[in-house]
Each structure stands twice: as structure tokens, then as C-alpha cells.
Amino acid sequence: MTEFQHVYEVRPRKDHRGFDLISDVLPFGRVWYAEPNAVGNAISYAKFFSRSRDAVIRVYDEVGGVIETHKHKGDFKGREFAFAPENGAAAINGRPRSSPP
């Protein structure tokens, strides 16, 4: 597991009314899914929420065993910094950086 990897758990609710998507990176800690495709929607949401970071999504059964594991590769590229030595101008993400007055 990398330092910036998001970890999610999809667990059945104890009241048998759907599934919870649980993670420390979610704003409220958990999201409740109760529709027919609850597990698939929870996995899709976790992948979307972590679109710029690597993620591991584990689906658990009612006794706490892992029944599925999904790995998501984020597409975060970072900031690109280029220096053009011929004129001494620096650029960030392909745009010239403004020079101080």
C-alpha cells in the first residue's frame, strides 16, 4: 500500500437494509447504498472519488470475510515544471510563469 492510496470497505449493514461504503477519505466516513445494485454503485463511487489516487476497494460478506478486492489505478500526473535555459524562462504546466516585478 502506498502513502497516498485510498482504502475502502463495502460492508453489509447489520439491519440488512443495503451496504455501507466506509473509508477515512470520505467526507462523512460512510455512505449508505440500498438499491438493487448497491455493491456495484458503491465500488463505482469509490473509484470516482479516488480518480486521481490509487485505491483498494474490499467487499466483505456478513461474517466479515473479504469476498472481492478491486484495485483502482489513479491518473494523477502531478505538476509539470519545465525550465528553458535558452531564455531563462520557467514554465508550469506548459504556461510561462510570471516573473516578479
N, C-alpha and C positions, 0 to 999 in steps of 0.2 A: 504494500500500500504506500502510495506517495504522500508527501506532505499536503498536497492540495487536492487530494481525492475526496469526493463526497461519498458517504456511505448511507444507504437507505435500507429500511426493512419494510416489507409488506407483510402484515400480520392480520389474521382473522380477529375480529372483535369478540370479546368474551360474551357479549349479548347476542351473538350470531346475526348481527344486522350489518354485514358488509366487512370491509377491510380498512385498516389504518395504514397509511404511509407515514413512516416515522423516520426522522433524521434531525440531527443538530443543525443542519444548514437551512431547514425550513423556518420561515418567519415565526410560526406558532408551534413548531415541534412536531405536529402531526396533521394529516389531512384524512378525512373520513370519506371512503368510497362505498356506496351501497347499490349501485346499479348492476345490471346483469354482467357487464364486462369490467367489473371493479378492479380486478388484478391487472388486466391489460392497461386500463386507464391510469392506474397508479404508476405502473412502470413507464408509460409514455410521459407522464408528468415529471417523474424523476429525471428522465433523460433530457426533457426540455429544460427543466430548472438547472441542470448541470451541463448545458450545451457547451460551455467554454471550459469545463473541467472534466477530468476523468471521474468516473463514478462506478460504484459497485452496488447493485440492487439485489438483495436477497429476499426470496419469497419463502415464508415459513408456513408450516401446517399447524393444526390446532394443538399438537403436543410440543411444538417448539423446534421441530426438525426443519432443516433447510431442504426445500423441495426443488427450487430453481435458483440459479445465480445468473445475473445478467451483468455484463461489463460494457460500459459506455466510454468510448474514447472521445474526449473533448477536443474542440478545434481551436483552442486559444493559441494565438500566434505571438502575442507579446508586442511590445513596441519595437518598431524597427528604427535604428539610428544609423544614419549614413554620414560620412564626412568626405567632402570633396576637396582634396588637397590643392587642386589647381587654383581655386579662388578662395579657399579658406572658409567656405560657407558650409554650415551644418544643416542637415535636414532631418525631420522626424516624420515618419510615415510618408515619405516622399514629398513633403512640403517644406519649403525653406523655413528655417527658424528665424524669427525676427531678432535682429541684433539690438543690444541695449543702446539707449540714446547717448 
